[in-house]
């Protein structure tokens, strides 16, 4: 049993090593209150520990007791000094790591928290080396590393490696790491059961078999875990030390320059060629942001050196000359930001035109798990083979670009970056069954179609399938021409999607129509990982310090597309400065296909209008006035005590705001091929009979290019609600309404047509139907039926897109239902009733509400069996 003195000593050690709050020591009062002891007793014990040399105390008032400053003395020349930033951005991380390892009696378990590419694996390996340097671990101590990401497709193998095969705990990684260090990377990817077993180990120092009948004491190991900061994993509550590694963007310009020099020096050594790099290239790298942080910087430098090496591959005495064009466009564009950092960068680079990295200088501290020397020799080998075949230099260059990309895959440089990152986050918004089904589906497609899919395809398809559970599947989102083209041009992808749709029907009761199956097939088309086609990007601009940044982080985290950016518009910044910064950012992030901006309020739209005229970048913007709404609700809350009044007034104003935006910004464009007659007459008809308040503009243009220019000009000022005319121009996904549909319906139905709503069923002549029913029915009043049933069909038509035949069919079914119930005939029980109601819960609630007037008029009760039948009719189940 511990003595009171040992308890006090261990408490002080734990508080100093595990939190920053007490890094300068603890007062007597703090220790006494925490341990529930008398202050005088604690003071006596603390002074005894000072006499024994276990503690030191300050000469200040109040007095602080702390551990002797032995960590810095024992580790001044440790392996950590080889890290760039060891005395800068990594200083705090290194001190925490050393403190955890040197903790008396037994090292403290550590959680490393960092984003991808920040050097977690390397840092963990240095922790192991430091533990051996300080003789905490023996020179022959085992170092076991398990990366949970590598098992994302096979959880059972991960389970065996973690906790033993077939219940043999001695085969577990915990048993194999006894007397050494166990490093578990990406622990946030563990499933719930695996996390539970890990938590039990942290609590007890033991691992248990799955049936909990066996256990093994594995206390004699140093455990280091790693996960991403956004994981939401609550493991930090039971891990005493959490170490955060900084992102590259948070490191100083000097450290970034050191890293750039280091990576170029490594490539010079690996290629056995001196490398000359233009100052412009160095500046571009210093100013760039990298999605994968330090690792991303290293890989972009490696790729640029490989591209430059091809130019001199046959000239063995020539150095490799790297210029800014050897890097991808995003890095080159970063030079646009040079103005703001010119002095800082000049202090590092000086007036040099280039920097030369000598092939004979080898960094003794360099650590790389890859055999990179082979990459350059294989480039040389491939070049010689192509040259011997008589292929021209330009032809060789095209082949070599593909070859270099394949070499990067061969050496697994990008391994893990595009895997299924952090499925725990995805599972918070997507049904786990869907995640599993999509995973299996893409695996089968990879084998069957021979295509490697990027992770953003996986995430996008998961989110898409999840959305199918709530949308109206009968609403066609792509036209028939697209459907025919996909089915004809991509039969294998379509066939695979049909099989997947069958699985979705079996597992989730989703009956997908052909247009939805084609949408799934589109995820598989042109999604090969070699595809480098540019795409638009998205930019959040929101008022506040971190509003836009948080939205960007969540978007990128859940989609893994890494195509979302942010600008936080500070409240105290001038409009001119903000506009210049936004303009520079848009130019930087544009990939050649334009930028879609989502903004909240204020003068942002005016700024964007001005920017779009000054630069050659397509900019489209969407107003989401969430901040404005919040301000309005907060103001009302401060003035009113009735929550319902505030709620309803806010909703009224939001709806009014939407209507005003639509009224002033939305336009309808009428079209005809030649002359203004048709388009102008159509415009006059809409202006005369429409009550929507939308502006109508007539265009009579036969040339598609001219029409394109006119539409683009209109889009700078307006949002085009729809085209109305004799032909569909198929531009920018803008909806089309046929002139025939407009003139074949009554003037009263014009607005419903323009708003894509079903035409009022009262415009249909049901006289023959009523006459027939009057002859057949004994109990149902046809006059009552006339007053209530057409309105009910209208409400159904608002929710579901019916053909005329479907409307008449539903009309007849409901009329006969009333007659049958009034006749007192028994209802046939539907065996699938509960299942269908559960699956189509929202439809069930809507149908019950719509049918209430029918029940009240005829004093009948329509039970769940009948409603289930109506669901089956509507959903075509």
HUDA-V590292 format. One record per backbone hydrogen bond with DSSP energy under -1.0 kcal/mol. CO is the residue of the C=O (numbers start at 1). NH is the residue of the N-H. Records with the same first field share a line. If there is no record, write none. Layout:
CO = NH, NH
//
This chain:
3 = 7
4 = 8
5 = 9
6 = 10
7 = 11
8 = 12
9 = 13
10 = 14
11 = 15
12 = 16
13 = 17
14 = 18
15 = 19
20 = 23
22 = 25
26 = 65
27 = 31
28 = 32
29 = 33
30 = 34
31 = 35
32 = 36, 37
38 = 42
39 = 43
40 = 44
41 = 45
42 = 46
43 = 47
44 = 48
45 = 49
46 = 50
47 = 51
48 = 52
49 = 54, 55
50 = 53
56 = 66
64 = 58
65 = 26
66 = 56
68 = 70
70 = 74
75 = 78
78 = 81
79 = 82
80 = 83
83 = 86
85 = 88, 90
88 = 91
90 = 94
91 = 95
92 = 96
93 = 97
94 = 98
95 = 99
96 = 100
97 = 101
98 = 102
100 = 108
104 = 106
109 = 241
110 = 225
111 = 243
112 = 227
113 = 245
115 = 118
117 = 295
119 = 123
120 = 124
121 = 125
122 = 126
123 = 127
124 = 128
125 = 129
126 = 130
127 = 131
128 = 132
129 = 133
130 = 134
131 = 136, 137
132 = 135
138 = 141
142 = 181
144 = 183
146 = 185
147 = 150
148 = 151
149 = 152
151 = 154
154 = 158
155 = 159
156 = 160
157 = 161
158 = 162
159 = 163
160 = 164
161 = 173
165 = 168
167 = 169
168 = 171
169 = 172
172 = 176
173 = 177
175 = 178
177 = 180
180 = 222
181 = 144
182 = 224
183 = 146
184 = 226
185 = 148
186 = 189
187 = 190
191 = 195
192 = 196
193 = 197
194 = 198
195 = 199
196 = 200
197 = 201
198 = 202
199 = 203
200 = 204
201 = 205
205 = 218
207 = 216
209 = 212
214 = 209
216 = 207
219 = 221
220 = 179
222 = 182
223 = 110
224 = 184
225 = 112
226 = 187
227 = 114
228 = 231
234 = 237
235 = 238
241 = 111
243 = 113
247 = 250
248 = 251
252 = 256
253 = 257
254 = 258
255 = 259
256 = 260
257 = 261
258 = 262
259 = 263
260 = 264
261 = 265
262 = 266
263 = 267
264 = 268
265 = 269
266 = 270
267 = 271
268 = 273
274 = 320
275 = 357
276 = 322
277 = 355
278 = 282
279 = 283
280 = 284
281 = 285
282 = 286
283 = 287
290 = 293
292 = 296
293 = 297
294 = 298
295 = 299
296 = 300
297 = 301
298 = 302
299 = 303
300 = 304
301 = 305
302 = 306
303 = 307
304 = 308
305 = 309
306 = 310
312 = 315
315 = 318
320 = 276
322 = 278
323 = 326
324 = 327
328 = 331, 332
329 = 333
332 = 335
333 = 336
334 = 337
335 = 338
338 = 341
341 = 345
342 = 346
343 = 347
345 = 349
346 = 350
353 = 279
355 = 277
357 = 275
358 = 361
363 = 366
370 = 372
372 = 375
373 = 377
374 = 378
375 = 379
376 = 380
377 = 381
378 = 382
379 = 383
380 = 384
381 = 385
382 = 386
383 = 387
384 = 388
386 = 391
387 = 390
392 = 396
393 = 397
394 = 398
395 = 399
396 = 400
397 = 401
398 = 402
399 = 403
400 = 404
401 = 405
402 = 406
403 = 407
404 = 408
405 = 409
406 = 410
407 = 411
408 = 413
409 = 412
412 = 415
414 = 417
419 = 421
422 = 426
423 = 427
425 = 428
426 = 429, 430
431 = 434, 435
432 = 436
433 = 437
434 = 438
435 = 439
436 = 440
437 = 441
438 = 442
439 = 443
440 = 444
441 = 445
442 = 446
443 = 447
444 = 448
445 = 449
452 = 529
454 = 457, 458
455 = 459
456 = 460
457 = 461
458 = 462
459 = 463
460 = 464
461 = 465
462 = 466
463 = 467
464 = 468
466 = 469
467 = 470, 471
472 = 475
479 = 483
480 = 484
481 = 485
482 = 486
483 = 487
484 = 488
485 = 489
486 = 490
490 = 494
491 = 495
492 = 496
493 = 497
494 = 498
495 = 499
496 = 500
497 = 501
498 = 502
499 = 503
500 = 504
501 = 505
502 = 506
503 = 507
504 = 508, 510
505 = 509
513 = 517
514 = 518
515 = 519
516 = 520
517 = 521
518 = 522
520 = 523
521 = 524
528 = 531
537 = 596
538 = 565
539 = 598
540 = 567
542 = 569
546 = 550
547 = 551
548 = 552
549 = 553
550 = 554
551 = 555
552 = 556
553 = 557
554 = 558
555 = 559
556 = 560
563 = 538
565 = 540
567 = 542
568 = 570
569 = 544
570 = 573
574 = 578
575 = 579
576 = 580
577 = 581
578 = 582
579 = 583
580 = 584
581 = 585
582 = 586
583 = 587
584 = 588
585 = 589
586 = 590
594 = 537
595 = 620
596 = 539
597 = 622
598 = 541
599 = 624
603 = 607
604 = 608
605 = 609
606 = 610
607 = 611
608 = 612
610 = 614
611 = 615
615 = 617
618 = 595
620 = 597
622 = 599
624 = 626
625 = 629
626 = 630
627 = 631
628 = 632
629 = 633
630 = 634
631 = 635
632 = 636
633 = 637
634 = 638
636 = 640
642 = 646
643 = 647
644 = 648
645 = 649
646 = 650
647 = 651
648 = 652
649 = 653
650 = 654
651 = 655
652 = 656
653 = 657
654 = 658
655 = 659
656 = 660
657 = 661
658 = 662
659 = 663
660 = 664
661 = 665
662 = 666
665 = 719
666 = 695
667 = 721
668 = 697
669 = 724
670 = 699
676 = 680
677 = 681
678 = 682
679 = 683
680 = 684
681 = 685
682 = 686
683 = 687
684 = 688
685 = 689
686 = 690
695 = 668
697 = 670
699 = 672
703 = 707
704 = 708
705 = 709
706 = 710
707 = 711
708 = 712
709 = 713
710 = 714
711 = 715
714 = 717, 718
719 = 667
722 = 669
723 = 737
724 = 671
725 = 739
731 = 734
735 = 723
737 = 725
738 = 742
739 = 743
740 = 744
746 = 749
747 = 750
749 = 753
750 = 754
751 = 755
752 = 757
753 = 756
760 = 763
761 = 764
766 = 770
767 = 771
768 = 772
769 = 773
770 = 774
771 = 775
772 = 776
773 = 777
781 = 785
782 = 786
783 = 787
784 = 788
785 = 789
788 = 792
789 = 793
790 = 794
791 = 795
792 = 796
793 = 797
794 = 798
795 = 799
796 = 800
800 = 802
803 = 807
804 = 808
805 = 809
806 = 810
807 = 811
808 = 812
809 = 813
810 = 814
811 = 815
812 = 816
813 = 817
814 = 818
815 = 819
816 = 820
817 = 821
818 = 822
819 = 823
820 = 825
821 = 824
830 = 833
832 = 836
833 = 837
834 = 838
835 = 839
836 = 840
840 = 844
841 = 845
842 = 846
843 = 847
844 = 848
845 = 849
846 = 850
847 = 851
851 = 855
852 = 856
853 = 857
854 = 858
855 = 859, 860
863 = 867
864 = 868
865 = 869
866 = 870
867 = 871
868 = 872
869 = 873
870 = 874
871 = 875
872 = 877
//
